Amino acid sequence: MADAPPPTPSELLRMVTELQQANQQMAEENRRMQDQIAQLVNARLEHNNDHHNREENHERRSIPTHVSETPQREEEEAHQTEEAQPEAEEEERNNSAGPFTADIMNFQLPRQFTLLTTLTPYDGLGDPKQHIKKFRSIMIVNGASDPIMCRCFPSFLDGPALDWFCSLPADSISRFQELAKQFEDHFAASAIYLHDSDYLTTIKQGPQESLKDYITCFTKVAMRIPDLHPEVHLHAIKSGLRPGKFQETIAVSKPKTLAEFRENAKGQIDVEELRQARKTEKSVTAKDDDKPRDNKKTFKPVPRYESYTVFNTKRDDIIKEILNSKLIKPPRKPDAYPESKTVDKSKFCTFHQKHGHTTDECVIAKDLLERLARQGHLDKFIAG
C-alpha cells in the first residue's frame, strides 16, 4: 500500500488547535478535582475534631461533680447518651470525608499529572467491567499509581453511579482493587448482555451478501464474546457460509486455523470485488449507449465569406439551372439525409432536396453559389 500523504498546513493547524483545547479542558478538570479533594480533606479534619470534642465532653459529663449525685442521675445521663448516639452516627455519616483511607486522601498528586477526559462517565448503565478496563488504560498511559487511580475514579462517575460512590462507608477503601471489585459487583445487573459462542451458529451468510460483508459482521459479534476459543470461532464461521463454490473450496482445503481461512477468503473477496467492478462498468456503458442520439450536438456549417453577391434571380432557380447544366455535381440523394419527426415541412432546400430549411438559409448552397459567382460562372444572374 502507498504511504499516506502528509497532512496539509490547515490540517496541522486544526490538530494543534484541538490539542490546545484538550489540554485546557484537562487542566480545568485537574483543578476541579483538586478543589474537591481539598474540600473532602477539610471536611474529614472537621469531622475528626468534632468527634474528639464530643468524646472530651462525654468524659467530663461522666465524672461526678458533687458527692450528692445519686445512681438515678447516672442512669438518666446514660439513657440520654444512648438516645444521642444514633444522631451522632447519622451526623458522622453525613459529614464523612469519603470512603478512602487517610493514606489515599493525604497522597499528594504530582504537579505534572493531568486527567484525561476522553472517557464517558459511567451512569449506572452498561458493562461495569468494560468501564474499569477503559479507566485502567487511561491511568496506565499517565503512569498513575494506585492512590491516584482511587482519587480520579469518581470523576468518571455520574448519576446513580456517583450516588453509590458517595454512599460507601468511610475508611472502607484502601486500594483501587477493592473499589473496582465493589463497583463491578454492585452494577453487575446493569451489564449489557453479551452473546456466548452458541450465538455464532445463528449468523448465516445471506443469498446476496458478499463474503467480505459476512466476515465483517461475524467478526464484530465474535469480538464481543469473552474467552472465545479459536477452534469454535473457525467452526462457526465455516458453518455460516452459504452453499456455493467457496464453501466447496473450504470443504476441500479444510483450513485448520483462522489465518488459513482468512487467506482463502482473501482470494475469494478479490474475485468478487473484481466481478462487481466489471458489472458496474458494463452498466455504466449500457446507460451511455441507451441515451438518444438526438441529444448529440448536430453539425452546423459556418459561412466561409464575409459578404455575398446579390443575384437578380432566386437562388432556387439558379440551383436548378446549374444542376441541369451539370456545372456542379448534385449532392447525396435525399434518402441519405434521415429526417426527424419534428422537421419543419414548410421549408425546403432545392440543393439538398430536403425539408427543414430553405435554400436561402442553407449555408452550403450560399457558399457554393458565391464561389461560382466569383469565378465568373454566374455573371448573368448578377444584378446590374
Buried (B, 14 or more C-beta within 10 A) or exposed (E): EEEEEEEEEEEEEEEEEEEEEBEEBBEEBBEEBEEBBEEBBEBBEEBEEBEEEBEEEEEEEEEEEEEEEEEEEEEEEEEEEEEEEEEBEEBBEEBBBBBBBEEBBEBEBEEEBBBBBEBEBBEBEBBBBEBBEBBBEBBEEBEBBBBBBBBBBBBBBBEBBBEBBEEBEBBEBBBBEEBBEBBBEBBEEBBEEEBEBEBBEEBEBEEEEBBBEBBEBBEEBBEEBEEBEEEBBBBBBBEBBBEEEBBEBBEEEEBEEBEBBBEBBEEBBEEBEEEEEEEEEEEEEEEEEEEEEEEEEEEEEEEEEEEEBEBEEEBBEBBBBBBEEEEBEEBEEEEEBEEEEEBEEEBBBBBBBBBBBBBEEBEBBBBBBBBBBEEEBBEEBEEE
